[in-house]
Amino acid sequence: MATNFHQLTLLPNIGKVVAEKLVQVGIESPEQLKSIGSKNAFIRLRTVDPGACLSMLCGLEGAIQGVRWHSLEKSKKEELKEFIKTLH
């Protein structure tokens, strides 16, 4: 697990805490995260972190794209914001 955990922390926006939560919900590698996608990963994370917010979702998307979440395109941020609204 340590190796996979470390691989996740190499992605932008993914620190120790988020990497631990990802592993907890069965996402153990950057490849798995990319395959599952940010929205589905976020839904899984909400099962262990009910307070997961838009910033976390944007962080996951940024990790998948290989950029800091602040650098996501405005349209992508809006799409993610609308997605979160559907979860409430």
C-alpha positions in Angstrom: 0.0 0.0 0.0 2.8 2.4 0.8 4.0 2.5 -2.8 0.5 3.2 -4.2 -0.1 5.8 -1.5 3.2 7.5 -2.5 2.3 7.4 -6.2 -1.0 9.3 -5.4 0.8 12.0 -3.5 3.0 12.7 -6.5 -0.1 14.0 -8.3 -0.9 17.7 -8.1 -3.4 18.6 -5.4 -3.1 15.2 -3.7 -1.6 15.4 -0.3 -1.2 12.8 2.4 -4.8 13.2 3.8 -6.6 12.9 0.4 -4.3 10.1 -0.6 -5.2 8.2 2.6 -8.9 8.7 1.9 -8.5 7.6 -1.8 -6.9 4.4 -0.6 -9.6 3.9 2.0 -12.3 3.9 -0.8 -10.3 1.6 -3.0 -8.5 4.0 -5.3 -4.9 3.0 -4.9 -3.0 4.4 -7.9 -3.0 7.4 -10.3 -4.2 5.0 -13.0 -7.2 4.0 -11.0 -8.0 7.6 -10.3 -7.9 8.5 -14.0 -9.9 5.4 -14.9 -12.6 6.1 -12.3 -12.7 9.9 -13.0 -13.0 12.8 -10.6 -16.8 12.7 -10.2 -17.0 9.0 -9.3 -13.9 9.3 -7.1 -15.6 12.2 -5.3 -18.8 10.2 -4.8 -16.7 7.4 -3.2 -14.8 10.0 -1.0 -18.1 11.4 0.3 -18.7 8.0 1.9 -15.7 8.5 4.2 -15.7 12.3 4.2 -19.2 13.7 4.2 -17.7 17.2 4.2 -15.9 16.8 0.9 -16.4 20.0 -1.1 -16.0 21.6 -4.5 -12.3 22.3 -3.8 -11.7 18.6 -3.3 -13.6 17.7 -6.5 -11.6 20.3 -8.4 -8.4 19.0 -6.8 -9.2 15.5 -8.1 -9.9 16.7 -11.6 -6.7 18.7 -11.5 -4.8 15.6 -10.4 -6.2 13.7 -13.3 -5.3 16.5 -15.8 -1.9 16.9 -14.1 -2.4 20.6 -13.1 -3.1 22.6 -10.0 -6.8 22.8 -9.5 -6.7 26.6 -9.8 -5.5 26.2 -13.4 -8.6 24.2 -14.5 -10.6 25.8 -17.2 -13.5 27.9 -16.0 -16.0 25.8 -17.9 -14.7 22.6 -16.2 -15.0 24.3 -12.8 -18.6 25.3 -13.6 -19.4 21.7 -14.7 -18.0 20.4 -11.5 -20.0 22.9 -9.5 -23.2 21.9 -11.2 -22.3 18.2 -10.5 -22.0 18.9 -6.8 -25.4 20.5 -6.8 -26.9 17.3 -8.1 -25.6 15.4 -5.1 -27.6 17.4 -2.5 
